[in-house]
Amino acid sequence: QVQLVESGGGLVQAGGSLRLSCAASGSNFRNNVMAWYRQAPGEQRELVAIITRNGNTNYANSVKGRFAISRDNAKNTVYLQMNSLKPEDTAVYYCNAAGTVWGQGTQVTVSA
């Protein structure tokens, strides 16, 4: 059973950057599609970025050109580099594996 642990969230001013990490346990990491989701207060959870096992990526329109998802299969880790952050990026960010396994989430707060 895969377990996911996110880290790297925090408070940042608008225009700043953060890098989130998601460490996965289990031996099947390299075969899993990995994704980042986010959920703002009172909103539904939404897909932010996704990366296939071959490294193909896709992004929500709201983060294209600002966020970058990557993976290091040797470290069983997926990353989300977030640049030019906006207050509307404030949310709890969740890592997801294979569409079924979730991490506990990490809070990202962007001040104006």
PLY file of the C-alpha trace (Angstrom):
ply
format ascii 1.0
element vertex 112
property float x
property float y
property float z
element edge 111
property int vertex1
property int vertex2
end_header
0.00 0.00 0.00
1.45 3.35 -1.07
1.67 6.09 1.54
2.29 9.73 0.69
3.79 12.49 2.84
3.74 16.08 1.61
6.04 18.87 2.78
7.11 22.35 1.76
3.98 24.40 2.35
3.99 27.69 4.19
3.26 31.40 4.07
4.65 33.46 1.20
4.01 36.89 -0.25
2.39 37.31 -3.63
4.98 36.90 -6.37
7.03 34.50 -4.29
7.85 30.83 -4.79
7.48 27.56 -2.94
8.42 23.98 -3.75
6.23 21.18 -2.48
7.53 17.65 -2.11
5.64 14.38 -1.85
7.55 11.35 -0.65
5.99 8.00 -1.49
6.56 4.65 0.14
6.22 1.43 -1.79
8.07 -0.11 -4.71
5.62 0.76 -7.48
6.16 4.53 -7.46
7.75 4.69 -10.91
4.69 3.08 -12.50
2.15 5.41 -10.92
0.62 8.50 -12.39
1.21 11.20 -9.77
-0.74 14.41 -9.31
-1.17 17.47 -7.16
-4.60 18.73 -6.18
-5.65 21.68 -4.07
-8.67 22.64 -2.04
-9.46 26.16 -0.92
-11.93 26.83 1.92
-15.48 26.32 0.75
-14.33 25.04 -2.63
-14.13 21.64 -4.25
-10.81 19.89 -4.59
-9.32 20.60 -8.02
-6.55 19.09 -10.09
-3.48 21.32 -10.32
-0.92 19.21 -12.18
-0.36 15.64 -13.25
2.68 13.67 -14.40
2.68 10.26 -16.03
5.24 7.55 -15.42
6.95 8.67 -18.65
7.18 12.26 -17.47
4.40 13.74 -19.56
2.71 16.62 -17.75
-0.52 18.55 -17.80
-1.70 21.56 -15.82
-4.81 23.44 -14.82
-5.18 26.57 -16.90
-4.93 28.71 -13.78
-1.35 27.57 -13.07
0.10 27.06 -16.56
3.39 28.88 -16.96
3.77 29.35 -13.19
3.82 25.83 -11.72
5.95 22.84 -12.72
5.48 19.23 -11.66
8.40 16.81 -11.73
9.34 13.44 -10.35
12.47 11.67 -9.16
11.83 7.94 -9.39
15.11 7.15 -7.63
13.87 9.07 -4.60
10.20 8.06 -4.88
9.35 11.75 -4.79
7.20 14.10 -6.81
7.61 17.87 -6.67
5.53 20.93 -7.42
7.52 24.08 -8.07
5.23 27.08 -7.66
6.37 30.47 -8.94
4.68 33.87 -9.22
2.25 32.84 -6.51
-1.05 34.69 -6.18
-3.43 35.01 -3.22
-5.89 32.82 -5.12
-3.36 29.97 -4.96
-4.02 29.76 -1.22
-5.25 26.24 -0.44
-4.37 22.91 1.07
-2.32 21.03 -1.51
-2.65 17.26 -1.72
-0.48 14.69 -3.42
-2.22 11.82 -5.20
-0.97 8.50 -6.51
-2.72 6.48 -9.20
-5.92 8.37 -8.63
-6.59 6.51 -5.42
-4.07 7.30 -2.67
-3.95 10.69 -0.94
-1.47 12.42 1.30
-2.48 14.39 4.36
-2.09 17.76 2.64
0.10 20.78 3.18
-1.14 24.35 3.63
-0.04 27.05 1.20
-0.97 30.61 2.09
-0.17 33.52 -0.23
-0.54 36.99 1.22
-1.37 40.02 -0.92
0 1
1 2
2 3
3 4
4 5
5 6
6 7
7 8
8 9
9 10
10 11
11 12
12 13
13 14
14 15
15 16
16 17
17 18
18 19
19 20
20 21
21 22
22 23
23 24
24 25
25 26
26 27
27 28
28 29
29 30
30 31
31 32
32 33
33 34
34 35
35 36
36 37
37 38
38 39
39 40
40 41
41 42
42 43
43 44
44 45
45 46
46 47
47 48
48 49
49 50
50 51
51 52
52 53
53 54
54 55
55 56
56 57
57 58
58 59
59 60
60 61
61 62
62 63
63 64
64 65
65 66
66 67
67 68
68 69
69 70
70 71
71 72
72 73
73 74
74 75
75 76
76 77
77 78
78 79
79 80
80 81
81 82
82 83
83 84
84 85
85 86
86 87
87 88
88 89
89 90
90 91
91 92
92 93
93 94
94 95
95 96
96 97
97 98
98 99
99 100
100 101
101 102
102 103
103 104
104 105
105 106
106 107
107 108
108 109
109 110
110 111
